[in-house]
Amino acid sequence: MSENNNVNSYDESQIQVLEGLEAVRKRPGMYIGSTSLRGLHHLVYEIVANSIDEALAGRCDQIEVFVHKDNSVTVRDNGIGIPVGIHPKMGIPTLEVVHTILHAGGKFGSGAYSVSGGLHGVGASVVNALSEIMVVEVYRDGHIYRQEYSRGKPITKVEIVGNTENHGTTSTFKPDTEIFEDIVFDFDNMITRYREMAFLNRGIKITLTDERPEEPIVKNLHYEGGIISFVEYLNKTKDTIHDNVIYVEGAKDANIVEIAMQYNDGYNENVFSYANNIATTEGGTHLTGFRTAITKVFNDYARKYNFIKESDKNLSGEDVREGLTAVISIKLPEPQFEGQTKTKLGNSEIRTLVENVLTDRLSSFLEENPSVGKIILEKCLTAARAREAARKARELTRRKSALDTSTLPGKLADCSEKDPSVTEIFIVEGDSAGGSAKQGRDRRIQAILPLWGKMLNVEKSRLDKVFDNEKLSPVIIALGAGIGEDFDTSKLRYDKVIIMADADVDGSHIRMLLLTFFFRYMRPLVEQGHVYIAMPPLFKVYKGKEEFYAYDDRQVERICREKGWRKEDPNVNIQRYKGLGEMNPDQLWETTMNPQTRSIMKVELEDVITADEVFSTFMGDKVEPRKEYIHLHAKDVTNLDF
């Protein structure tokens, strides 16, 4: 090899040192998750989180967020204001330190914040680094201080630009189009996120304003009931079995626990846990303490009042949590989160605190409210009987191993490849489309499971009914990963689960039924990105031997325009597909199944609370929430086919 060939060389000159905020711009995903819509919204969250921390410190009760016409954002609070004096160590104004240096903040044991969600000191500086322009004004000590930045660097000094009797901080920033795929904010997404913040911080007022429409949209979020109001909101699309939300609170040292809970007549558990306003989606010690305590309390109460006989088994945690909606909110000065994503709380002392508080207060509540206790216990006992029936049914459907095909559904056309990381299964509506899909597929990596008719709506059914359902049991068996609390993605037989249904009302209903099933009983399947929606074309446009496929009317127009075809030309044909069964195997392969040419839509779980609300609204028993939703959103419908 030539000494001048440096293709594979590696020496000191190739070690890069990224100074200041260069690392953030080089690898933004490390700091905000992604440069997609989720990462874009994370910028706003980081600034709002600083204002929320001011509220937790007792120095702020109003936060305003504005989305301007150019998609810049302003966040304003009435807190104490970021310090502006010269930093004793850095020798520059503290305002500049906060916005230009990573891991600089008042949340590292300095005493400025006894409770905080922003522990890493990266919020303001990361937002600054990823913004084309950022302007910060501080109202403090009778003056208005202002500094401007661009892409992480100050472009003005900290200046006094006026006098004021107000106090607080106003931050305006415009996300950098060099970094983000799109800088158009989703206002509904913002309402959902900051409604949650308002619930968790009783009394705080958050006002969101979207200035982009011709008539600005203003949303005021303020809940004096705190997490009690949160549980009432979560249960608004459900029928509750007792009137009032059960609320308990307690504290030890500087650690505070609040729990609100209420049962509904559904079959799903919805327990949301938070630590210092951060959604701990992976749970942690506070959730463990909650589950241990609630199971113990209801078993003790059931035995004391003979709901359970001496010879009977205890109620399981699943039995006790069926139909439960609960919010657990912990405030603590030294949280130990697992990883930068902060999705799991690790403080061991919090488990004991939650257990003790809930055991004591819930036991007292049940003693004082025996009629509520009886209603809840009767639901738990019914759940236990159904669970036993489900256990027996589960044994019939459980796979011996991921590679065992002896018990696979008869209608499943499996693939030959056994490595689940490269395989995919199409769940296809109808035998006709299933037949075309079986003929047109890549038999090595693509499996086909035809379904006929509409399946069980699991939103209205217990787990035992799911196992008995002839439409759903083939899906459970084919995927091979179990169901409910036993679901294990490591046993999944396919990497992609693709729902392929007709582009009509019936097809939409089948997609919704399957998505409800996956969300309720196989949620990790969705959370880990295994679920997809096939996007078959609606039209074939052809003239002579030239043919093209289109997914909507606009694509038909574009094809005709680009080819110079006139629709009124008798030689120009536009075929509207009524269903997948109308396509021959070659067409179905080329348009919908070929990984090189198809369009498939990945199903992502952005927000569990919103997803739960949607499924409850559309698939639950209550009609009014559906009517209300249709009334509010009818004007937004642009394509009834998808």
C-alpha positions as CSV (number, residue, x, y, z in Angstrom):
1,M,0.0,0.0,0.0
2,S,1.3,3.5,-0.9
3,E,2.5,5.6,2.1
4,N,0.5,8.5,0.5
5,N,-2.8,6.6,0.7
6,N,-4.5,8.1,3.8
7,V,-7.9,6.6,3.3
8,N,-7.6,4.4,6.4
9,S,-5.1,6.5,8.4
10,Y,-6.0,7.6,11.9
11,D,-3.8,10.0,13.8
12,E,-4.0,13.0,16.2
13,S,-5.1,15.4,13.5
14,Q,-8.3,13.5,13.1
15,I,-9.5,14.0,16.6
16,Q,-12.0,16.8,16.6
17,V,-12.6,19.1,19.5
18,L,-16.0,20.9,19.3
19,E,-15.9,24.0,21.3
20,G,-18.8,25.9,22.9
21,L,-22.1,25.0,21.3
22,E,-20.6,23.5,18.1
23,A,-21.4,20.0,19.4
24,V,-25.1,20.9,19.7
25,R,-25.2,22.0,16.1
26,K,-23.1,19.1,14.9
27,R,-25.3,16.5,16.7
28,P,-28.6,18.1,17.6
29,G,-30.3,14.8,18.1
30,M,-28.2,14.1,21.2
31,Y,-29.7,17.1,22.9
32,I,-33.3,17.3,21.6
33,G,-34.0,13.8,20.3
34,S,-34.4,14.6,16.6
35,T,-34.6,17.4,14.1
36,S,-38.2,16.5,13.2
37,L,-41.4,18.0,14.6
38,R,-40.7,16.4,17.9
39,G,-37.3,18.1,18.3
40,L,-38.8,21.4,17.1
41,H,-41.4,21.3,19.9
42,H,-38.7,20.3,22.4
43,L,-37.1,23.7,21.9
44,V,-40.2,25.4,23.2
45,Y,-40.5,22.9,26.1
46,E,-36.9,23.6,27.2
47,I,-37.7,27.3,27.6
48,V,-41.1,26.7,29.2
49,A,-39.5,24.2,31.6
50,N,-37.3,27.0,32.9
51,S,-40.4,29.1,33.6
52,I,-42.1,26.1,35.3
53,D,-39.1,25.8,37.5
54,E,-39.6,29.4,38.5
55,A,-43.2,28.4,39.5
56,L,-42.0,25.4,41.5
57,A,-39.7,27.8,43.4
58,G,-42.7,30.0,44.2
59,R,-41.6,33.0,42.1
60,C,-43.9,32.7,39.1
61,D,-47.6,32.1,38.4
62,Q,-48.0,33.2,34.8
63,I,-46.5,31.9,31.6
64,E,-47.3,33.1,28.1
65,V,-46.3,31.4,24.9
66,F,-46.8,33.0,21.5
67,V,-46.3,31.4,18.1
68,H,-45.8,34.2,15.6
69,K,-46.6,34.3,11.9
70,D,-43.0,33.6,10.9
71,N,-43.0,30.5,13.2
72,S,-40.8,32.2,15.8
73,V,-41.8,31.7,19.4
74,T,-41.9,33.9,22.4
75,V,-42.1,32.6,26.0
76,R,-42.7,35.1,28.8
77,D,-43.0,34.5,32.5
78,N,-43.3,36.7,35.6
79,G,-40.6,35.0,37.6
80,I,-37.6,36.7,39.2
81,G,-35.7,37.1,35.9
82,I,-32.4,35.5,34.9
83,P,-29.4,37.1,36.8
84,V,-27.6,39.6,34.6
85,G,-24.5,40.6,36.6
86,I,-21.0,39.5,35.9
87,H,-20.5,35.8,36.6
88,P,-17.7,35.4,39.3
89,K,-16.0,32.5,37.4
90,M,-16.6,33.2,33.8
91,G,-16.1,37.0,33.9
92,I,-19.0,37.7,31.5
93,P,-22.7,38.5,32.2
94,T,-24.6,35.6,33.7
95,L,-27.3,36.0,31.1
96,E,-24.8,35.3,28.5
97,V,-23.3,32.4,30.4
98,V,-26.8,30.7,30.6
99,H,-27.3,31.1,26.9
100,T,-23.9,30.3,25.5
101,I,-22.3,27.6,27.8
102,L,-23.6,24.1,28.1
103,H,-24.4,22.8,31.6
104,A,-24.6,26.3,33.1
105,G,-27.6,26.8,35.3
106,G,-29.0,27.4,38.8
107,K,-30.0,23.7,39.3
108,F,-26.8,22.1,40.4
109,G,-27.3,22.4,44.2
110,S,-26.7,26.2,44.3
111,G,-30.0,26.7,46.3
112,A,-31.7,28.7,43.6
113,Y,-34.1,25.9,42.9
114,S,-35.1,23.3,45.5
115,V,-37.2,21.4,42.9
116,S,-36.4,21.4,39.2
117,G,-37.0,19.4,36.1
118,G,-34.1,20.9,34.2
119,L,-31.1,19.2,35.8
120,H,-28.6,19.2,33.0
121,G,-28.3,23.0,32.4
122,V,-28.6,22.5,28.7
123,G,-32.0,24.1,28.0
124,A,-31.5,27.7,27.1
125,S,-28.1,27.2,25.5
126,V,-29.3,24.4,23.3
127,V,-32.3,26.4,22.1
128,N,-29.9,29.3,21.4
129,A,-27.5,27.0,19.5
130,L,-30.3,25.7,17.3
131,S,-32.0,29.1,16.6
132,E,-31.3,31.4,13.7
133,I,-32.0,34.3,16.0
134,M,-32.7,34.5,19.7
135,V,-33.6,37.6,21.7
136,V,-33.8,37.6,25.5
137,E,-35.2,40.3,27.7
138,V,-34.9,40.2,31.5
139,Y,-37.1,42.4,33.7
140,R,-35.2,42.7,37.0
141,D,-34.0,45.3,39.5
142,G,-36.1,48.0,37.9
143,H,-34.5,47.7,34.5
144,I,-35.0,45.9,31.1
145,Y,-31.9,44.0,30.1
146,R,-31.6,42.7,26.5
147,Q,-29.2,40.5,24.5
148,E,-29.4,39.0,21.0
149,Y,-27.8,35.8,19.8
150,S,-27.5,33.9,16.5
151,R,-26.8,30.2,16.3
152,G,-25.4,30.1,19.8
153,K,-23.2,33.2,19.6
154,P,-24.0,36.6,21.1
155,I,-24.3,39.4,18.5
156,T,-24.9,42.2,21.0
157,K,-23.8,42.9,24.5
158,V,-26.1,42.8,27.5
159,E,-27.7,46.2,27.4
160,I,-30.2,48.2,29.5
161,V,-32.9,49.2,27.1
162,G,-35.5,50.6,29.5
163,N,-36.9,50.8,33.0
164,T,-39.7,48.7,34.4
165,E,-41.5,47.7,37.6
166,N,-42.1,44.2,36.2
167,H,-40.1,41.1,36.8
168,G,-39.5,38.0,34.7
169,T,-37.9,36.8,31.5
170,T,-39.1,37.0,27.8
171,S,-37.3,34.7,25.3
172,T,-38.0,34.9,21.6
173,F,-36.3,32.5,19.1
174,K,-36.7,31.3,15.6
175,P,-35.6,27.7,14.9
176,D,-32.8,27.4,12.4
177,T,-33.9,26.1,9.0
178,E,-30.3,24.8,8.5
179,I,-31.0,22.3,11.3
180,F,-34.7,21.5,11.2
181,E,-36.6,19.6,8.5
182,D,-39.6,22.0,9.0
183,I,-40.2,24.8,11.4
184,V,-44.0,24.9,11.4
185,F,-45.3,24.3,14.9
186,D,-48.3,22.1,15.6
187,F,-50.5,24.2,17.9
188,D,-52.7,21.3,19.0
189,N,-49.5,19.5,20.1
190,M,-48.5,22.5,22.2
191,I,-52.0,22.7,23.8
192,T,-51.7,19.0,24.8
193,R,-48.2,19.4,26.3
194,Y,-48.9,22.6,28.3
195,R,-52.3,21.5,29.5
196,E,-50.4,18.7,31.2
197,M,-48.0,21.3,32.8
198,A,-51.0,23.3,34.0
199,F,-52.6,20.3,35.6
200,L,-49.4,19.3,37.4
201,N,-48.8,22.8,38.8
202,R,-52.1,23.7,40.6
203,G,-52.8,27.4,40.2
204,I,-50.3,28.3,37.5
205,K,-51.8,30.1,34.4
206,I,-50.4,29.2,31.0
207,T,-51.7,31.1,28.0
208,L,-51.0,29.9,24.5
209,T,-51.5,32.2,21.5
210,D,-51.2,31.2,17.8
211,E,-50.9,34.3,15.8
212,R,-50.6,32.5,12.4
213,P,-54.4,32.2,11.5
214,E,-56.3,35.2,10.3
215,E,-58.1,35.2,13.7
216,P,-55.5,34.4,16.4
217,I,-56.2,31.4,18.6
218,V,-55.9,31.9,22.3
219,K,-56.0,29.0,24.8
220,N,-56.0,29.6,28.6
221,L,-54.9,26.7,30.7
222,H,-55.5,27.1,34.4
223,Y,-56.7,24.3,36.8
224,E,-57.2,25.0,40.5
225,G,-58.0,21.4,41.0
226,G,-54.5,20.3,39.9
227,I,-54.2,16.6,39.4
228,I,-57.8,16.0,40.5
229,S,-58.8,18.0,37.4
230,F,-56.3,16.0,35.4
231,V,-58.0,12.7,36.3
232,E,-61.4,14.2,35.6
233,Y,-60.1,15.3,32.2
234,L,-58.6,11.8,31.4
235,N,-61.9,10.2,32.3
236,K,-64.1,12.7,30.3
237,T,-64.7,10.2,27.5
238,K,-65.4,7.3,29.9
239,D,-68.2,6.3,32.3
240,T,-66.8,6.5,35.9
241,I,-68.1,4.0,38.5
242,H,-67.8,6.5,41.5
243,D,-68.4,10.2,41.5
244,N,-65.5,11.9,43.1
245,V,-61.7,11.5,42.4
246,I,-59.8,9.9,45.3
247,Y,-57.0,12.3,46.2
248,V,-54.1,11.7,48.6
249,E,-51.0,13.7,49.4
250,G,-48.1,13.4,51.8
251,A,-44.5,14.6,52.4
252,K,-41.3,13.6,54.1
253,D,-38.4,16.0,54.4
254,A,-38.5,17.9,51.1
255,N,-40.1,15.1,49.1
256,I,-43.8,15.6,48.2
257,V,-46.2,13.1,46.8
258,E,-49.7,13.7,45.2
259,I,-51.9,10.9,43.9
260,A,-55.3,11.3,42.3
261,M,-57.3,8.2,41.1
262,Q,-60.8,7.3,39.8
263,Y,-62.2,4.1,38.3
264,N,-64.2,3.8,35.1
265,D,-66.2,0.9,33.7
266,G,-63.6,0.2,31.0
267,Y,-61.0,-2.5,31.0
268,N,-57.8,-0.6,30.5
269,E,-55.3,0.8,33.1
270,N,-54.2,4.4,32.6
271,V,-51.7,5.4,35.2
272,F,-49.4,8.4,34.5
273,S,-46.4,9.2,36.6
274,Y,-44.4,12.4,36.9
275,A,-41.4,13.5,38.8
276,N,-40.8,17.3,38.9
277,N,-43.3,17.7,36.1
278,I,-41.3,15.3,33.9
279,A,-43.4,12.4,32.4
280,T,-41.7,9.2,33.6
281,T,-43.0,7.1,30.8
282,E,-40.9,4.1,31.9
283,G,-42.1,4.4,35.5
284,G,-39.7,4.0,38.3
285,T,-39.7,3.8,42.1
286,H,-42.8,6.0,42.5
287,L,-44.9,3.8,40.2
288,T,-43.6,0.6,41.9
289,G,-44.6,2.0,45.3
290,F,-48.0,2.9,44.0
291,R,-48.7,-0.5,42.5
292,T,-47.5,-2.3,45.6
293,A,-49.7,-0.2,47.9
294,I,-52.9,-0.2,45.9
295,T,-52.8,-4.0,45.5
296,K,-52.1,-4.5,49.3
297,V,-54.8,-2.1,50.4
298,F,-57.6,-3.6,48.3
299,N,-56.7,-7.1,49.2
300,D,-56.6,-6.2,52.9
301,Y,-59.9,-4.5,52.6
302,A,-61.5,-7.3,50.6
303,R,-60.5,-9.9,53.2
304,K,-61.5,-7.7,56.2
305,Y,-65.0,-7.4,54.8
306,N,-65.3,-10.9,53.3
307,F,-65.3,-10.0,49.6
308,I,-62.5,-12.6,49.4
309,K,-62.9,-15.8,51.4
310,E,-60.0,-17.2,53.4
311,S,-59.4,-20.0,50.8
312,D,-59.5,-17.7,47.8
313,K,-56.4,-16.3,46.1
314,N,-55.5,-12.7,46.4
315,L,-56.5,-10.2,43.8
316,S,-53.6,-9.5,41.4
317,G,-52.3,-6.1,40.5
318,E,-54.0,-6.4,37.1
319,D,-57.3,-7.0,38.8
320,V,-57.0,-4.0,41.1
321,R,-55.9,-1.7,38.2
322,E,-58.6,-2.6,35.7
323,G,-60.4,0.5,34.7
324,L,-58.2,2.7,36.9
325,T,-57.2,6.2,35.8
326,A,-54.5,7.7,38.1
327,V,-51.9,10.4,38.2
328,I,-48.9,10.2,40.4
329,S,-46.9,13.4,40.9
330,I,-43.7,13.6,42.8
331,K,-41.7,16.7,43.7
332,L,-38.2,16.1,45.1
333,P,-35.0,18.1,45.3
334,E,-32.5,15.4,44.2
335,P,-34.2,13.2,41.5
336,Q,-32.2,10.4,40.1
337,F,-33.3,9.9,36.5
338,E,-32.0,7.1,34.2
339,G,-30.4,8.8,31.3
340,Q,-30.7,12.2,29.6
341,T,-34.3,11.3,28.5
342,K,-35.4,11.2,32.2
343,T,-38.0,8.6,31.6
344,K,-37.5,6.5,34.8
345,L,-37.1,7.6,38.4
346,G,-34.6,5.8,40.5
347,N,-34.8,7.3,44.0
348,S,-35.3,4.3,46.4
349,E,-36.7,6.5,49.2
350,I,-39.5,7.6,47.0
351,R,-40.9,4.0,46.8
352,T,-41.2,3.9,50.5
353,L,-42.8,7.3,50.7
354,V,-45.4,6.6,48.0
355,E,-46.2,3.2,49.6
356,N,-46.7,4.6,53.1
357,V,-48.7,7.6,52.0
358,L,-51.1,5.7,49.7
359,T,-51.5,2.7,52.2
360,D,-52.4,5.0,55.0
361,R,-54.7,7.5,53.1
362,L,-56.4,5.0,50.8
363,S,-57.2,2.6,53.7
364,S,-58.8,5.5,55.6
365,F,-60.8,6.6,52.5
366,L,-62.2,3.1,52.0
367,E,-63.2,2.9,55.7
368,E,-64.9,6.3,55.5
369,N,-66.6,5.5,52.1
370,P,-67.7,1.9,52.2
371,S,-70.2,2.3,49.3
372,V,-67.3,3.4,47.0
373,G,-65.1,0.6,48.3
374,K,-67.8,-2.0,47.5
375,I,-68.3,-0.7,43.9
376,I,-64.5,-0.9,43.3
377,L,-64.1,-4.3,44.9
378,E,-66.9,-5.8,42.8
379,K,-65.2,-4.6,39.6
380,C,-61.9,-6.0,40.8
381,L,-63.5,-9.4,41.5
382,T,-65.1,-9.5,38.1
383,A,-61.7,-8.7,36.6
384,A,-60.2,-11.6,38.5
385,R,-62.7,-14.0,37.1
386,A,-62.1,-12.7,33.6
387,R,-58.4,-13.0,34.1
388,E,-58.6,-16.6,35.1
389,A,-60.7,-17.3,31.9
390,A,-58.1,-15.4,29.9
391,R,-55.3,-17.4,31.4
392,K,-56.9,-20.6,30.2
393,A,-57.4,-19.1,26.7
394,R,-53.8,-17.8,26.7
395,E,-52.4,-21.3,27.2
396,L,-54.1,-22.3,24.0
397,T,-52.6,-19.5,21.9
398,R,-49.1,-19.3,23.5
399,R,-46.2,-20.3,21.1
400,K,-43.6,-22.7,22.4
401,S,-40.9,-20.6,20.7
402,A,-40.5,-17.9,18.1
403,L,-39.6,-20.4,15.4
404,D,-42.2,-23.0,16.1
405,T,-44.7,-23.0,13.3
406,S,-46.8,-26.0,14.3
407,T,-49.5,-23.9,15.8
408,L,-49.6,-21.0,13.3
409,P,-53.0,-20.0,11.9
410,G,-54.2,-21.9,8.9
411,K,-54.7,-18.8,6.7
412,L,-51.3,-17.5,7.4
413,A,-48.9,-17.7,4.4
414,D,-45.6,-17.5,6.3
415,C,-42.3,-16.4,4.9
416,S,-39.3,-18.7,4.6
417,E,-36.8,-16.4,6.3
418,K,-36.6,-17.0,10.1
419,D,-34.6,-13.9,11.1
420,P,-37.3,-11.6,12.5
421,S,-35.2,-8.5,11.9
422,V,-35.7,-8.7,8.1
423,T,-39.3,-10.1,7.9
424,E,-42.7,-8.4,7.6
425,I,-46.3,-9.5,7.9
426,F,-49.2,-7.9,6.0
427,I,-52.5,-8.1,7.8
428,V,-54.8,-7.9,4.8
429,E,-58.5,-7.2,4.7
430,G,-60.5,-9.9,2.9
431,D,-59.7,-13.2,1.2
432,S,-59.6,-11.7,-2.3
433,A,-56.9,-9.2,-1.5
434,G,-55.2,-11.8,0.6
435,G,-55.0,-14.1,-2.4
436,S,-53.5,-11.4,-4.6
437,A,-51.0,-10.5,-1.8
438,K,-50.0,-14.1,-1.4
439,Q,-49.3,-14.4,-5.1
440,G,-47.5,-11.1,-5.5
441,R,-45.3,-11.1,-2.4
442,D,-41.7,-11.8,-1.8
443,R,-42.1,-15.2,-0.2
444,R,-38.7,-15.0,1.4
445,I,-39.4,-12.1,3.8
446,Q,-43.1,-11.3,3.5
447,A,-45.9,-13.2,5.3
448,I,-49.6,-12.7,4.6
449,L,-52.4,-13.0,7.1
450,P,-55.9,-12.4,5.5
451,L,-58.7,-11.3,7.9
452,W,-62.3,-11.4,6.9
453,G,-65.0,-9.2,8.3
454,K,-64.7,-6.8,11.2
455,M,-63.0,-7.9,14.4
456,L,-63.8,-7.4,18.0
457,N,-63.7,-3.8,19.3
458,V,-61.3,-4.4,22.3
459,E,-62.2,-1.0,23.7
460,K,-65.4,-2.6,24.9
461,S,-64.1,-6.0,25.8
462,R,-62.0,-7.8,28.5
463,L,-58.9,-9.8,27.7
464,D,-60.8,-13.1,27.9
465,K,-63.0,-12.1,25.0
466,V,-60.0,-11.1,23.0
467,F,-58.6,-14.6,23.2
468,D,-61.9,-16.1,22.2
469,N,-62.3,-13.9,19.1
470,E,-61.7,-15.8,15.9
471,K,-60.5,-12.6,14.1
472,L,-57.9,-11.6,16.7
473,S,-56.5,-14.9,17.9
474,P,-54.8,-15.5,14.5
475,V,-53.0,-12.1,14.9
476,I,-51.8,-13.0,18.4
477,I,-50.6,-16.4,17.3
478,A,-48.9,-15.2,14.1
479,L,-47.0,-12.4,15.8
480,G,-45.8,-14.9,18.5
481,A,-45.0,-12.3,21.2
482,G,-47.9,-12.8,23.6
483,I,-50.4,-10.2,24.7
484,G,-51.1,-7.8,27.6
485,E,-48.5,-7.8,30.4
486,D,-47.0,-10.9,28.9
487,F,-46.2,-9.2,25.6
488,D,-42.5,-9.5,24.7
489,T,-41.1,-7.8,21.6
490,S,-38.0,-10.0,21.7
491,K,-40.3,-12.9,20.7
492,L,-41.8,-11.0,17.8
493,R,-41.7,-13.0,14.6
494,Y,-41.7,-10.0,12.2
495,D,-40.0,-6.6,12.3
496,K,-42.8,-4.8,10.4
497,V,-46.5,-5.4,11.0
498,I,-48.2,-3.8,8.0
499,I,-52.0,-3.2,8.1
500,M,-53.3,-3.4,4.5
501,A,-57.0,-2.4,4.1
502,D,-59.1,-0.8,1.4
503,A,-59.1,3.0,1.2
504,D,-62.7,3.3,2.1
505,V,-64.9,3.7,5.2
506,D,-64.8,-0.1,6.0
507,G,-61.1,-0.2,5.5
508,S,-60.6,2.8,7.8
509,H,-62.7,1.0,10.5
510,I,-60.7,-2.1,10.2
511,R,-57.4,-0.1,10.6
512,M,-58.9,1.6,13.6
513,L,-60.0,-1.7,15.2
514,L,-56.5,-3.2,14.7
515,L,-54.7,0.0,16.0
516,T,-57.0,0.0,19.1
517,F,-56.0,-3.7,19.7
518,F,-52.3,-3.0,19.3
519,F,-52.4,0.1,21.5
520,R,-54.4,-1.6,24.3
521,Y,-52.9,-5.0,24.3
522,M,-49.5,-4.8,22.5
523,R,-48.4,-1.2,23.2
524,P,-44.7,-1.9,22.9
525,L,-45.3,-3.0,19.3
526,V,-46.4,0.6,18.6
527,E,-43.9,2.3,20.9
528,Q,-40.9,0.5,19.3
529,G,-42.0,1.4,15.8
530,H,-43.1,-2.0,14.4
531,V,-46.6,-1.0,13.1
532,Y,-47.2,0.5,9.6
533,I,-50.1,1.4,7.4
534,A,-49.9,0.3,3.7
535,M,-50.8,3.1,1.3
536,P,-52.4,1.5,-1.8
537,P,-53.0,3.9,-4.7
538,L,-56.5,5.1,-5.4
539,F,-56.1,5.6,-9.1
540,K,-54.4,4.2,-12.2
541,V,-53.9,6.7,-14.9
542,Y,-53.0,5.3,-18.3
543,K,-52.8,6.1,-22.0
544,G,-51.7,3.4,-24.4
545,K,-48.9,1.5,-22.8
546,E,-48.0,4.3,-20.3
547,E,-49.5,3.9,-16.9
548,F,-49.0,5.6,-13.6
549,Y,-50.5,5.2,-10.1
550,A,-51.9,8.1,-8.0
551,Y,-52.8,8.3,-4.3
552,D,-55.2,11.3,-4.6
553,D,-56.8,13.7,-7.1
554,R,-53.9,16.1,-6.9
555,Q,-51.5,13.4,-8.1
556,V,-53.9,12.6,-11.0
557,E,-53.9,16.2,-12.0
558,R,-50.1,16.4,-11.8
559,I,-49.6,13.2,-13.9
560,C,-51.9,14.5,-16.6
561,R,-50.2,18.0,-16.5
562,E,-46.7,16.6,-16.7
563,K,-47.5,14.2,-19.5
564,G,-49.6,16.8,-21.4
565,W,-52.7,14.6,-21.3
566,R,-56.2,16.0,-21.3
567,K,-58.7,14.2,-19.1
568,E,-61.4,14.6,-21.7
569,D,-59.2,12.7,-24.2
570,P,-61.0,9.3,-24.7
571,N,-57.6,7.7,-24.9
572,V,-56.8,8.9,-21.3
573,N,-58.1,6.4,-18.8
574,I,-58.5,7.0,-15.0
575,Q,-59.3,3.9,-13.1
576,R,-60.6,4.3,-9.5
577,Y,-59.8,1.3,-7.3
578,K,-62.7,0.4,-5.1
579,G,-60.6,-2.1,-3.1
580,L,-57.4,-4.1,-3.0
581,G,-59.1,-7.1,-4.5
582,E,-59.4,-5.2,-7.8
583,M,-55.6,-5.3,-8.3
584,N,-53.9,-8.3,-9.8
585,P,-50.8,-9.7,-7.9
586,D,-48.3,-7.8,-10.0
587,Q,-50.1,-4.5,-9.5
588,L,-50.4,-5.0,-5.7
589,W,-46.7,-5.9,-5.5
590,E,-45.5,-2.9,-7.5
591,T,-47.8,-0.3,-5.8
592,T,-48.2,-1.5,-2.2
593,M,-45.7,-4.3,-1.3
594,N,-42.4,-3.8,-3.1
595,P,-40.1,-2.2,-0.5
596,Q,-38.4,-0.3,-3.4
597,T,-41.5,1.4,-4.8
598,R,-44.3,1.3,-2.1
599,S,-45.5,3.9,0.3
600,I,-46.1,2.9,3.9
601,M,-46.8,5.1,6.9
602,K,-45.2,4.3,10.2
603,V,-47.5,4.5,13.2
604,E,-45.7,6.5,16.0
605,L,-46.9,7.1,19.5
606,E,-46.2,10.8,20.2
607,D,-48.4,11.2,23.3
608,V,-50.0,8.4,25.3
609,I,-52.6,10.6,26.9
610,T,-53.8,12.0,23.5
611,A,-53.8,8.4,22.0
612,D,-55.9,7.1,24.9
613,E,-58.3,10.0,24.4
614,V,-58.6,9.3,20.7
615,F,-59.3,5.6,21.1
616,S,-61.7,6.2,23.9
617,T,-63.6,8.8,21.9
618,F,-63.9,6.8,18.7
619,M,-64.1,3.3,20.0
620,G,-65.7,3.7,23.4
621,D,-69.4,3.4,24.5
622,K,-70.0,7.1,25.0
623,V,-71.6,8.8,21.9
624,E,-71.4,12.4,23.0
625,P,-67.5,12.7,22.8
626,R,-67.7,11.3,19.2
627,K,-70.3,13.8,18.1
628,E,-68.4,16.6,19.7
629,Y,-65.2,15.6,18.0
630,I,-66.8,15.4,14.6
631,H,-68.5,18.7,15.1
632,L,-65.2,20.4,16.0
633,H,-63.1,18.8,13.3
634,A,-65.4,18.3,10.3
635,K,-64.0,21.4,8.6
636,D,-60.5,20.0,8.8
637,V,-61.3,16.9,6.6
638,T,-59.4,17.1,3.3
639,N,-59.5,13.4,2.2
640,L,-62.2,11.0,3.3
641,D,-60.3,8.0,1.8
642,F,-57.4,8.1,4.2
